[in-house]
Amino acid sequence: MPSMAREIPLSTLLSQILVAFTIEFDNEAEHRMPHRTTDHGRSALSSLPAPWLTSMVMWFNCMQHLGDQPIPLSELERRARTATNFDGMQRWGYITVTNPSAKTPLSEKKKQPRRSGSTITPTAAGRAAQNIWRPLFAVIERRWCKRFGGIEFAALRHASCTIARQLDPRLPDCLPILGYGLRNQGPDPRLPVPAAEDVLALHLPSLLSKILLAFALEFENESRLSLAICANVLRVLTLDGVMVRDLPIFSGVSKESIHMAFSILTKMGLATVTSDSKKKIARLSEVGYQVLQHVPVLLATIEERWQSRFGQPAMSALQEAAEFFVEASDGRSSLLFQAIEPYPDGWRAARRRPNTLPHFPMILHRGGYPDGS
């Protein structure tokens, strides 16, 4: 094992870049697309079809694979190479799931079980969303070339491509929605191995997602806890305690995802939540502290394995390119934080700004947002 871990693990660097890109993409989509949200209701474009707002990952695991003609549910998962939130995408207004033997769409039936003959099509609102999402990747990438530098952006893409082309071709083009225990889901072994993907044709978030998923699966194969919990929630806990209300600011992830993480941490005896002077305090247990100490060691161990597997020059190039993006500043603020600046009428504008971006994307069934919102 390595004697010491890196100050900033590679998984953290890549995660923060991916999260920043995703949030900027989401903010722009929100600005351009008719939509509705829980807190803000319908957008100004309310005369048009207005689905409930979701994040970029729902494009990757669902909407990008749909055309005008219905396709079987199983075919969607084969194309996406990961699961989507079918129930959510129906409820939010993006898709209709229909069974030929049923008289009404499944979305109109309560607790209607999925059937092997069911097919999926985008709604009018879903097609409108597709038209907004599809060109946005190029829009955000052009912004990043201008903000960070075209040479630097090309270096990050090239370094990411070098690693991504050596990974399992069954990996999806996005991070999956986290499953039980907030763990990542690997490729379905029942699916056929596709032909090698042309990674040069992928946008930056897909390249980063493939690398991060491969890294997380290796981490979670040797860890009691998921990388999402370790990198975000366990990381900010101490033996002395942290106020629960401050955890979203320190971790960069939503209070809802923190609540889910704590249900796991407390069940495993790794942390406790107590009331102290009417304030909730979260503390590591002694066992939790020992687990926390092992996390950076395991991260560094995997990085060393990857240097042997993919080559030290390739790994160094990726590390250096990622460090540039995370550390880049105009002298006043981080360029990554400039990337996530919301429009004044966006839902994130009303939220308290975190002190950090997530150290690993916290992608939940709630809409696929990278910070679990």
Phi, psi and omega per residue, in radians:
M1 nan 2.653 3.126
P2 -1.191 2.597 -3.117
S3 -1.288 -0.453 3.129
M4 -2.659 2.643 -3.104
A5 -1.625 2.798 3.059
R6 -1.094 2.678 3.097
E7 -1.109 -0.791 3.057
I8 -2.118 1.952 -3.130
P9 -1.080 2.659 3.116
L10 -1.030 -0.674 -3.133
S11 -1.087 -0.600 3.094
T12 -1.196 -0.788 -3.138
L13 -1.022 -0.884 -3.106
L14 -1.149 -0.640 3.137
S15 -1.109 -0.777 -3.090
Q16 -1.190 -0.594 3.061
I17 -1.157 -0.806 3.140
L18 -1.095 -0.756 3.139
V19 -1.098 -0.756 -3.132
A20 -1.108 -0.762 3.113
F21 -1.068 -0.781 -3.103
T22 -1.091 -0.786 -3.117
I23 -1.155 -0.691 3.093
E24 -1.133 -0.708 3.070
F25 -1.047 -0.828 -3.116
D26 -1.113 -0.728 3.133
N27 -1.079 -0.712 3.141
E28 -1.209 -0.693 3.101
A29 -1.102 -0.737 3.105
E30 -1.039 -0.702 -3.111
H31 -1.159 -0.557 -3.019
R32 -1.740 -0.364 -2.931
M33 -1.848 2.355 2.951
P34 -1.034 2.354 -3.061
H35 -2.841 3.034 2.998
R36 -2.433 2.650 3.099
T37 -2.346 2.890 -3.100
T38 -1.102 -0.790 -3.041
D39 -1.536 -0.521 -3.012
H40 -1.859 -0.072 3.137
G41 1.213 -2.524 -3.097
R42 -1.499 2.606 3.119
S43 -1.317 3.088 -3.116
A44 -1.117 -0.456 3.133
L45 -1.492 0.833 -2.957
S46 -1.275 -0.230 3.129
S47 -1.325 -0.247 3.133
L48 -1.717 2.864 3.094
P49 -0.956 2.279 -3.014
A50 -2.191 1.609 3.069
P51 -1.311 2.837 3.039
W52 -1.180 2.386 -3.016
L53 -1.193 2.345 3.077
T54 -2.282 3.074 -3.073
S55 -1.734 3.039 -3.036
M56 -0.978 -0.595 -3.073
V57 -1.095 -0.437 3.130
M58 -1.288 -0.350 2.953
W59 -1.206 -0.819 -3.068
F60 -1.180 -0.743 -3.039
N61 -1.602 0.011 -3.124
C62 -2.568 -1.233 -2.850
M63 -1.193 -0.529 -3.109
Q64 -1.204 -0.286 -3.068
H65 -1.694 0.033 -3.074
L66 -1.837 2.434 3.036
G67 -2.094 -2.773 -3.116
D68 -1.272 -0.479 -3.091
Q69 -1.618 2.497 3.116
P70 -1.078 2.550 3.023
I71 -2.254 2.663 3.108
P72 -1.099 2.620 3.095
L73 -1.009 -0.697 -3.129
S74 -1.128 -0.572 3.134
E75 -1.216 -0.627 3.085
L76 -1.070 -0.812 -3.136
E77 -1.173 -0.541 3.078
R78 -1.155 -0.740 -3.133
R79 -1.209 -0.760 -3.073
A80 -1.338 -0.416 -3.094
R81 1.062 0.388 3.041
T82 -2.835 2.867 -3.104
A83 -1.500 2.646 2.998
T84 -1.933 3.085 3.056
N85 -1.659 1.485 -3.082
F86 -1.008 -0.825 -3.097
D87 -1.069 -0.757 3.127
G88 -1.135 -0.801 -3.100
M89 -1.120 -0.539 3.008
Q90 -1.219 -0.862 -3.079
R91 -1.101 -0.594 -3.094
W92 -1.436 -0.157 3.001
G93 1.734 0.265 -3.088
Y94 -1.638 -0.551 -3.034
I95 -2.382 2.813 2.971
T96 -2.156 2.282 3.082
V97 -1.905 2.193 -3.037
T98 -2.275 2.509 3.009
N99 -1.944 2.239 -3.093
P100 -0.954 -0.490 -3.108
S101 -1.500 -0.138 -3.138
A102 -1.656 2.608 -3.128
K103 -1.453 -0.342 -3.125
T104 -2.295 2.727 3.076
P105 -1.003 2.564 -3.130
L106 -1.078 -0.468 -3.134
S107 -1.145 -0.322 -3.128
E108 -1.659 -0.001 3.137
K109 -1.883 2.439 3.114
K110 -1.436 2.317 3.061
K111 0.931 0.635 3.108
Q112 -1.334 2.096 3.134
P113 -1.195 2.616 3.050
R114 -1.247 2.562 3.136
R115 -2.174 2.715 -3.075
S116 -1.079 -0.454 -3.120
G117 -1.570 0.073 -3.089
S118 -1.232 2.528 3.114
T119 -2.183 2.845 -3.053
I120 -2.264 2.398 3.074
T121 -2.431 2.637 3.071
P122 -1.311 2.559 3.012
T123 -1.378 3.085 3.064
A124 -1.048 -0.704 3.096
A125 -1.154 -0.648 3.103
G126 -1.125 -0.709 3.112
R127 -1.170 -0.639 3.084
A128 -1.120 -0.703 3.107
A129 -1.126 -0.710 3.101
Q130 -0.995 -0.751 -3.110
N131 -1.172 -0.472 3.083
I132 -1.400 -0.813 -3.047
W133 -1.176 -0.742 -2.936
R134 -0.934 -0.865 -3.101
P135 -1.445 -0.099 -3.023
L136 -1.211 -0.465 -3.138
F137 -1.078 -0.792 3.120
A138 -1.150 -0.624 3.120
V139 -1.079 -0.856 -3.104
I140 -1.209 -0.663 3.119
E141 -1.113 -0.666 3.070
R142 -1.117 -0.680 3.085
R143 -1.071 -0.743 -3.102
W144 -1.182 -0.616 3.057
C145 -1.073 -0.699 3.133
K146 -1.265 -0.688 -3.063
R147 -1.311 -0.802 -3.041
F148 -1.735 -0.357 -3.073
G149 1.951 2.321 -3.107
G150 -1.112 -0.675 3.135
I151 -1.152 -0.741 -3.133
E152 -1.158 -0.702 3.115
F153 -1.133 -0.739 3.122
A154 -1.106 -0.633 3.132
A155 -1.139 -0.711 3.114
L156 -1.161 -0.748 3.106
R157 -1.064 -0.812 -3.095
H158 -1.099 -0.789 -3.140
A159 -1.120 -0.674 3.120
S160 -1.178 -0.719 3.114
C161 -1.075 -0.693 -3.112
T162 -1.030 -0.701 3.120
I163 -1.391 -0.785 -3.028
A164 -1.072 -0.616 -3.104
R165 -1.226 -0.230 3.131
Q166 -1.700 0.002 -3.089
L167 -1.576 2.969 3.111
D168 -0.965 2.114 -3.120
P169 -1.153 -0.180 3.112
R170 -1.434 -0.156 3.121
L171 -1.101 2.407 3.137
P172 -1.251 2.983 3.128
D173 -1.483 0.186 3.129
C174 -2.628 2.892 2.992
L175 -1.288 2.488 3.136
P176 -1.318 2.799 2.942
I177 -1.112 2.259 -3.073
L178 -1.088 2.462 -3.101
G179 -1.756 -2.662 -3.097
Y180 -1.018 2.341 -3.096
G181 1.307 0.219 -3.059
L182 0.983 0.630 3.136
R183 -1.684 2.712 3.118
N184 -1.389 2.580 -3.140
Q185 -1.781 2.180 3.116
G186 -1.382 3.067 3.125
P187 -1.031 2.514 3.106
D188 -1.227 2.029 -3.095
P189 -1.139 -0.270 3.139
R190 -1.357 -0.333 -3.117
L191 -1.374 2.533 3.098
P192 -1.168 2.616 3.111
V193 -1.299 2.078 -3.118
P194 -1.300 2.925 3.042
A195 -1.122 2.685 -3.141
A196 -0.954 2.306 -3.084
E197 -1.423 2.537 3.055
D198 -1.385 1.605 -3.040
V199 -1.141 -0.409 3.126
L200 -1.127 -0.389 -3.139
A201 -1.498 -0.142 -3.090
L202 -1.442 2.602 3.030
H203 -1.378 2.832 -3.053
L204 -0.944 -0.791 -3.106
P205 -1.067 -0.542 3.101
S206 -1.230 -0.705 3.110
L207 -1.085 -0.818 -3.137
L208 -1.124 -0.680 -3.116
S209 -1.112 -0.760 3.133
K210 -1.060 -0.773 -3.125
I211 -1.144 -0.797 -3.120
L212 -1.128 -0.685 3.138
L213 -1.156 -0.763 3.101
A214 -1.054 -0.713 3.137
F215 -1.155 -0.801 -3.097
A216 -1.121 -0.704 3.127
L217 -1.095 -0.668 3.104
E218 -1.195 -0.718 3.104
F219 -1.071 -0.849 -3.035
E220 -1.275 -0.292 3.035
N221 -1.216 -0.312 -3.102
E222 -2.143 0.169 -3.058
S223 -2.194 2.489 3.039
R224 -1.177 -0.488 -3.078
L225 -1.994 2.706 3.082
S226 -1.230 2.772 3.088
L227 -1.153 -0.591 3.125
A228 -1.065 -0.741 3.122
I229 -1.243 -0.806 -3.102
C230 -1.090 -0.810 -3.024
A231 -1.283 -0.510 -3.045
N232 -1.817 -0.904 -2.985
V233 -1.653 -0.942 3.139
L234 -1.006 -0.653 -3.088
R235 -0.981 -0.609 -3.019
V236 -1.696 -0.009 -3.130
L237 -1.516 2.679 3.109
T238 -2.371 2.930 3.056
L239 -1.187 -0.585 -3.131
D240 -1.291 -0.521 3.076
G241 1.963 2.636 3.109
V242 -2.314 2.419 3.102
M243 -1.124 2.290 -3.088
V244 -1.009 -0.647 -3.103
R245 -1.146 -0.360 -3.134
D246 -1.571 -0.186 -3.048
L247 -1.075 -0.685 3.094
P248 -1.072 -0.613 -3.132
I249 -1.241 -0.737 -3.102
F250 -1.289 -0.581 -3.045
S251 -1.616 -0.507 -3.075
G252 1.513 0.048 3.141
V253 -2.033 2.856 -3.003
S254 -1.229 2.764 3.100
K255 -1.121 -0.538 3.123
E256 -1.145 -0.741 3.134
S257 -1.230 -0.579 3.080
I258 -1.135 -0.711 3.092
H259 -1.053 -0.739 3.117
M260 -1.130 -0.717 3.132
A261 -1.116 -0.699 -3.100
F262 -1.228 -0.476 3.071
S263 -1.121 -0.516 3.102
I264 -1.431 -0.794 -3.094
L265 -1.097 -0.742 -3.123
T266 -1.250 -0.649 3.119
K267 -1.098 -0.583 -3.129
M268 -1.529 -0.014 3.129
G269 1.296 0.425 -3.098
L270 -1.704 -0.267 -3.131
A271 -2.711 2.824 3.079
T272 -2.349 2.737 3.028
V273 -2.217 2.117 -3.122
T274 -2.258 2.831 3.078
S275 -1.699 2.291 -3.126
D276 -2.379 1.897 -3.100
S277 0.970 0.809 3.104
K278 1.188 0.230 3.087
K279 -2.069 2.411 3.107
K280 -1.447 2.268 -3.119
I281 -2.076 2.270 3.083
A282 -1.793 2.273 -3.110
R283 -2.304 2.564 2.970
L284 -1.322 2.516 2.915
S285 -1.441 3.010 3.101
E286 -1.071 -0.689 3.112
V287 -1.173 -0.704 3.100
G288 -1.074 -0.655 3.112
Y289 -1.125 -0.698 3.108
Q290 -1.121 -0.703 3.098
V291 -1.101 -0.736 3.133
L292 -1.045 -0.715 -3.127
Q293 -1.134 -0.486 -3.096
H294 -1.412 -0.383 -3.036
V295 -1.030 -0.939 -3.127
P296 -1.094 -0.511 3.105
V297 -1.162 -0.776 3.122
L298 -1.144 -0.706 3.103
L299 -1.042 -0.793 -3.138
A300 -1.169 -0.623 3.108
T301 -1.079 -0.773 3.131
I302 -1.138 -0.691 3.094
E303 -1.058 -0.712 3.109
E304 -1.127 -0.688 3.078
R305 -1.068 -0.747 -3.114
W306 -1.151 -0.571 3.076
Q307 -1.093 -0.682 3.084
S308 -1.223 -0.659 -3.056
R309 -1.318 -0.797 -3.023
F310 -1.834 -0.194 3.138
G311 1.803 2.347 -3.123
Q312 -1.084 -0.714 3.116
P313 -1.056 -0.725 -3.126
A314 -1.149 -0.733 -3.139
M315 -1.202 -0.687 3.111
S316 -1.132 -0.694 3.125
A317 -1.094 -0.714 3.125
L318 -1.186 -0.764 3.127
Q319 -1.043 -0.823 -3.090
E320 -1.169 -0.711 3.120
A321 -1.135 -0.737 -3.138
A322 -1.173 -0.712 3.119
E323 -1.035 -0.680 3.126
F324 -1.030 -0.796 -3.089
F325 -1.172 -0.684 -3.115
V326 -1.260 -0.595 -3.077
E327 -1.606 -0.201 -3.056
A328 -1.069 2.381 -3.118
S329 -2.599 2.683 3.051
D330 -1.664 0.222 -3.117
G331 1.684 -0.280 3.128
R332 -1.981 -0.694 -3.108
S333 -2.697 2.842 3.095
S334 -1.111 2.404 3.098
L335 -1.186 -0.476 3.064
L336 -1.169 -0.663 3.116
F337 -1.258 -0.501 3.021
Q338 -1.143 -0.613 -3.130
A339 -1.112 -0.543 -3.064
I340 -1.664 0.136 3.134
E341 -1.109 2.114 -3.069
P342 -1.407 2.813 2.942
Y343 -1.140 2.637 -3.084
P344 -0.979 -0.547 -3.133
D345 -1.678 0.121 3.140
G346 -1.354 2.745 -3.073
W347 -1.191 -0.479 3.116
R348 -1.262 -0.360 -3.139
A349 -1.130 -0.431 -3.129
A350 -1.549 -0.081 -3.115
R351 -1.643 2.617 3.050
R352 -1.185 2.320 -3.080
R353 -1.293 2.283 -3.138
P354 -1.291 2.891 3.097
N355 -1.445 -0.279 -3.081
T356 -2.639 2.794 2.953
L357 -1.495 2.713 3.117
P358 -0.924 2.533 3.084
H359 -1.510 -0.130 2.924
F360 -2.771 2.374 -3.101
P361 -0.994 2.351 3.136
M362 -1.865 1.406 -3.013
I363 -1.631 1.962 -3.073
L364 -1.928 2.944 3.116
H365 -1.177 -0.181 -3.045
R366 -1.146 -0.268 -3.120
G367 2.750 -0.005 3.048
G368 1.423 0.215 -3.124
Y369 -1.144 2.505 -3.012
P370 -1.264 -0.178 3.087
D371 -1.997 0.279 3.086
G372 1.304 0.236 -3.112
S373 -1.181 nan nan
